[in-house]
Amino acid sequence: MAHPKHRHSKERGRKRRTHYKAVAPTLATCSNCGAPVEYHHVCPECGYYRGKLAIEKTVAA
């Protein structure tokens, strides 16, 4: 791993970090129940993914 020979200033480090922007994940609607779901993820409400049952959800009594 590289070791810096000289200290980098606070300004130099902060300039490098200015281009980062946090982005919220893109949401889609579940084709089965209509709940908001992240792309390429199983629906947390019904357990379906791309129209097929992926996770068997149990109903709490």
C-alpha positions in Angstrom: 0.0 0.0 0.0 1.3 3.5 -0.9 2.5 5.8 1.9 2.5 9.5 1.3 5.9 11.2 1.5 4.3 14.6 2.3 1.1 15.7 4.0 -1.9 16.6 1.7 -3.7 19.8 2.8 -7.3 19.7 3.9 -8.2 21.8 0.9 -6.8 19.2 -1.5 -8.8 16.4 0.1 -12.0 18.4 0.1 -11.6 19.4 -3.5 -11.4 15.7 -4.4 -14.6 14.9 -2.5 -16.8 17.7 -4.0 -17.8 15.7 -7.0 -19.5 12.9 -5.0 -23.3 13.2 -4.8 -25.5 10.7 -2.9 -28.3 9.4 -5.1 -31.5 7.8 -3.9 -32.1 4.3 -5.4 -34.5 4.2 -8.3 -37.8 2.6 -7.4 -40.3 0.7 -9.5 -43.7 -0.7 -8.7 -44.3 -4.4 -8.0 -46.3 -6.0 -10.8 -48.0 -8.2 -8.3 -49.0 -6.0 -5.4 -48.0 -2.4 -6.5 -45.6 -1.7 -3.7 -42.5 0.3 -4.4 -39.5 -1.9 -5.0 -35.8 -1.3 -5.9 -34.9 -2.5 -9.4 -33.5 -6.1 -9.5 -34.8 -6.9 -6.0 -37.5 -9.2 -4.6 -40.6 -7.3 -3.4 -40.5 -7.1 0.4 -44.3 -7.1 0.6 -45.3 -10.1 -1.4 -42.0 -11.9 -2.3 -42.4 -11.8 -6.0 -39.7 -11.0 -8.6 -40.4 -10.5 -12.3 -43.9 -12.1 -12.0 -42.8 -15.2 -10.2 -42.8 -16.2 -6.5 -39.2 -15.9 -5.2 -39.7 -16.0 -1.5 -42.5 -17.7 0.4 -44.0 -15.1 2.8 -45.6 -16.3 6.0 -48.7 -14.5 7.4 -48.3 -13.5 11.0 -51.3 -14.5 13.1 
